[in-house]
Amino acid sequence: MYVEGEILETLPILIEQLQLNIPMKPLCRPDCQGLCPVCGIDRNTGTCTCEEKSGDPRWAVLASLKDRLPG
């Protein structure tokens, strides 16, 4: 973002920060287990036999680096 003139336009920055603070996974309560991404069953009321995907193997190297970080 470039500042031109004497006025700093803060609206785009404010909108971006508000969007970044919206939870990516809204839940009904803190201990909510959510819905199964495969079959859609409510995990709070029942269980399913769907297989969880482990993620993209191309990100495995970055995940291992994250495990090494302190804190």
Secondary structure, DSSP 8 states (H G I E B T S, - for coil): ----TT----HHHHHHHHHHTS-SS--SSTT---B-TTT--BTTT-----------GGGHHHHHHHHHS--
